[in-house]
Amino acid sequence: MAAIIQPNGDTVNGFKRQALQRLSAMSKATAASILAIAPAKAARLQTPFQWLALIRDKLPASVIDTVTGETGISQAELLRCLGLVERTIGRRKQLNESLSQEETEKLVRFARIVERAAQVFQGVEAAMDWLRSENPSLEKFRPIDLLDADLGGELAIDALARIEQGIFL
């Protein structure tokens, strides 16, 4: 539903244009921005095949720090929920190495699910709250606890689709 901006900057429903812009910015978290992918490269990530190429190229281990900063999740919680070994990631970061293809895939899955949840809940903070909350439609699992496996990621995406359609159980 489009808002009509009045000459004084108010919308028809009384919100200021700035408030609408802030709300829009909160929900614009993208998987590419969460992963700190350069805008030119991010623009080329439009299809699953392009994401697959990114996964095969592998991401630098330092991207873990960006993901934690963008989402507010601690490194320990992120690595635990993705089933990644903290010592291995620490070594990769210290040696400026890339993540393995499997590690990159898990991190991309996490970023894409955060992006989708941020769209549904209108912001990363709300998305992270949802990921950390027990969900009846996921047999009371927290969505974040399912993200170590591809099927768990699919379950989280399916739950978000049901929420968007107004189906909560």
C-alpha positions as CSV (number, residue, x, y, z in Angstrom):
1,M,0.0,0.0,0.0
2,A,1.6,3.3,-1.1
3,A,1.6,6.2,1.2
4,I,0.5,9.6,-0.1
5,I,2.9,12.3,1.0
6,Q,1.3,15.7,1.8
7,P,3.1,19.0,1.0
8,N,4.0,19.4,4.7
9,G,5.8,16.0,4.7
10,D,3.1,14.1,6.5
11,T,1.5,11.0,5.0
12,V,-2.2,10.4,4.9
13,N,-2.0,8.2,8.0
14,G,0.0,10.8,10.0
15,F,3.5,9.3,9.7
16,K,6.4,11.6,8.8
17,R,8.4,10.8,5.7
18,Q,11.5,10.3,7.9
19,A,9.8,7.6,9.9
20,L,8.9,5.7,6.7
21,Q,12.4,6.0,5.5
22,R,13.8,4.6,8.7
23,L,11.4,1.7,8.6
24,S,12.4,1.1,5.0
25,A,16.1,1.1,5.8
26,M,15.6,-1.4,8.7
27,S,14.0,-4.0,6.4
28,K,16.6,-3.6,3.6
29,A,19.1,-5.9,5.2
30,T,20.2,-8.2,2.4
31,A,22.2,-11.4,2.6
32,A,24.9,-9.6,0.5
33,S,25.1,-6.7,3.0
34,I,25.2,-9.0,6.0
35,L,28.1,-10.8,4.3
36,A,29.8,-7.5,3.4
37,I,29.8,-8.3,-0.3
38,A,30.9,-5.3,-2.4
39,P,27.9,-3.6,-4.1
40,A,29.1,-4.3,-7.6
41,K,29.4,-8.0,-6.8
42,A,26.2,-8.0,-4.8
43,A,24.3,-6.7,-7.8
44,R,25.3,-9.9,-9.6
45,L,23.7,-12.1,-7.0
46,Q,20.3,-12.3,-8.5
47,T,19.8,-16.0,-9.1
48,P,20.5,-19.2,-7.1
49,F,23.2,-20.1,-9.7
50,Q,25.0,-16.8,-8.9
51,W,24.8,-17.6,-5.2
52,L,26.1,-21.1,-5.9
53,A,29.1,-19.6,-7.7
54,L,29.8,-17.3,-4.7
55,I,29.7,-20.4,-2.4
56,R,32.1,-22.3,-4.7
57,D,34.5,-19.3,-4.7
58,K,34.4,-19.3,-0.9
59,L,34.3,-16.3,1.4
60,P,37.2,-15.1,3.5
61,A,37.0,-16.2,7.2
62,S,37.0,-12.5,8.2
63,V,33.4,-12.3,7.0
64,I,32.4,-13.9,10.3
65,D,33.2,-10.6,12.1
66,T,31.0,-8.7,9.6
67,V,28.1,-11.1,10.1
68,T,28.3,-10.8,13.9
69,G,28.4,-7.0,13.6
70,E,25.5,-6.8,11.1
71,T,23.2,-9.2,13.1
72,G,24.2,-8.7,16.7
73,I,24.8,-12.4,17.2
74,S,28.0,-13.4,19.1
75,Q,30.6,-15.3,17.2
76,A,30.2,-18.3,19.6
77,E,26.4,-18.4,19.0
78,L,26.8,-18.1,15.3
79,L,29.4,-20.9,15.0
80,R,27.4,-23.1,17.3
81,C,24.1,-22.7,15.4
82,L,25.9,-23.4,12.1
83,G,27.8,-26.3,13.5
84,L,31.2,-24.7,12.8
85,V,34.3,-25.4,14.9
86,E,35.5,-22.2,16.7
87,R,39.2,-23.2,16.7
88,T,39.1,-23.9,13.0
89,I,37.5,-20.6,12.2
90,G,39.9,-18.8,14.5
91,R,42.8,-20.3,12.7
92,R,41.4,-19.4,9.3
93,K,40.9,-15.8,10.4
94,Q,44.4,-15.6,11.9
95,L,46.0,-16.9,8.7
96,N,43.7,-14.8,6.4
97,E,42.3,-18.0,4.8
98,S,39.0,-18.6,3.1
99,L,36.3,-20.6,4.7
100,S,35.7,-24.0,3.2
101,Q,32.9,-24.4,0.7
102,E,30.7,-26.1,3.4
103,E,31.4,-23.3,5.9
104,T,30.7,-20.7,3.2
105,E,27.4,-22.4,2.3
106,K,26.3,-22.4,6.0
107,L,27.1,-18.8,6.4
108,V,25.3,-17.8,3.2
109,R,22.3,-19.9,4.3
110,F,22.3,-18.0,7.6
111,A,22.5,-14.6,5.9
112,R,19.8,-15.4,3.4
113,I,17.5,-16.6,6.2
114,V,18.2,-13.4,8.2
115,E,17.4,-11.4,5.1
116,R,14.1,-13.2,4.6
117,A,13.2,-12.9,8.3
118,A,14.1,-9.2,8.2
119,Q,11.7,-8.7,5.3
120,V,8.9,-10.5,7.2
121,F,9.5,-8.8,10.5
122,Q,10.7,-5.4,9.2
123,G,14.2,-5.4,10.6
124,V,17.2,-7.4,11.6
125,E,16.7,-7.1,15.3
126,A,13.1,-8.5,15.1
127,A,14.4,-11.2,12.7
128,M,17.0,-12.2,15.2
129,D,14.4,-12.3,18.0
130,W,12.3,-14.6,15.9
131,L,15.3,-16.8,15.1
132,R,16.0,-17.2,18.8
133,S,12.4,-17.9,19.9
134,E,10.8,-21.3,20.2
135,N,8.4,-21.8,17.3
136,P,5.3,-24.1,17.6
137,S,5.3,-24.7,13.9
138,L,8.9,-26.1,14.2
139,E,8.0,-28.5,17.0
140,K,9.1,-25.8,19.5
141,F,12.6,-25.7,18.1
142,R,14.2,-22.3,17.8
143,P,14.8,-21.6,14.1
144,I,18.4,-20.7,14.8
145,D,19.0,-24.2,16.1
146,L,18.0,-25.7,12.8
147,L,20.4,-23.8,10.6
148,D,23.3,-26.3,10.8
149,A,21.6,-28.4,8.1
150,D,20.1,-27.5,4.7
151,L,16.8,-29.1,5.6
152,G,16.6,-27.0,8.8
153,G,17.1,-23.9,6.7
154,E,14.3,-25.0,4.5
155,L,12.1,-25.5,7.5
156,A,12.9,-21.9,8.7
157,I,12.1,-20.5,5.3
158,D,8.8,-22.4,5.2
159,A,7.9,-21.1,8.6
160,L,8.5,-17.6,7.5
161,A,6.3,-18.1,4.4
162,R,3.5,-19.4,6.6
163,I,3.9,-16.3,8.9
164,E,3.7,-14.0,6.0
165,Q,0.5,-15.7,4.8
166,G,-1.0,-15.5,8.3
167,I,-0.6,-19.1,9.2
168,F,1.0,-19.3,12.6
169,L,0.9,-23.0,13.4
